[in-house]
Amino acid sequence: MTKIVNHWIGGKPVEGASGTFGPVTDPATGAVTTKVAFATVDEVDAAVAAAQDAYVSWGQSSLAKRTEILFRFRALLDANRDAIAELITAEHGKVHSDALGEVARGLEIVDLACGINVQLKGELSTQVASRVDVSSIRQPLGVVAGITPFNFPAMVPMWMFPMAIACGNTFVL
């Protein structure tokens, strides 16, 4: 039986309703090993709505809390890098060393996101002109979306979502 990958919306799996699937083939044999459910407009809307709902609290969460979660994600990613590389090899045909390199490049951005709290502090410049002070604050934007290419399934998404999440945004991939 072919494995089916459905959606992840609002913190739980959601079976695709479109009835349309994209095949994932084993590059070595050409056999279809997995089917990925294509989303309906309603499912995309539900994912965005769930991200908007999550943003209400996540956008107000402290830098310390976001950093703590990102460090836990980083630890899980590091502990499972070989298994992730195996999936990339099975689904995309990259040799294992290239797939491990892709995970490593993604981990570099997760590392950056874990330390972003310093860059998010904002700035204050006093007396930039006579009796004029200038300040800036950094605030999350809201829901951020990423559309990524097929040929870097781990690295390119990790160039996007860790930074968005670290900055207090929610993310739809």
Stockholm file with secondary structure:
# STOCKHOLM 1.0

chainA/1-173         MTKIVNHWIGGKPVEGASGTFGPVTDPATGAVTTKVAFATVDEVDAAVAAAQDAYVSWGQSSLAKRTEILFRFRALLDANRDAIAELITAEHGKVHSDALGEVARGLEIVDLACGINVQLKGELSTQVASRVDVSSIRQPLGVVAGITPFNFPAMVPMWMFPMAIACGNTFVL
#=GR chainA/1-173 SS CCEEECEEETTEEECCSSCCEEEEECTTTCCEEEEEECCCHHHHHHHHHHHHHHHHHHTTSCHHHHHHHHHHHHHHHHHTHHHHHHHHHHHHCCCHHHHHHHHHHHHHHHHHHHTGGGTTSCEEEEEEETTEEEEECCCCCSEEECCCCTTSTTHHHHHHHHHHHHTTCEEEC
#=GC SS_cons         CCEEECEEETTEEECCSSCCEEEEECTTTCCEEEEEECCCHHHHHHHHHHHHHHHHHHTTSCHHHHHHHHHHHHHHHHHTHHHHHHHHHHHHCCCHHHHHHHHHHHHHHHHHHHTGGGTTSCEEEEEEETTEEEEECCCCCSEEECCCCTTSTTHHHHHHHHHHHHTTCEEEC
//
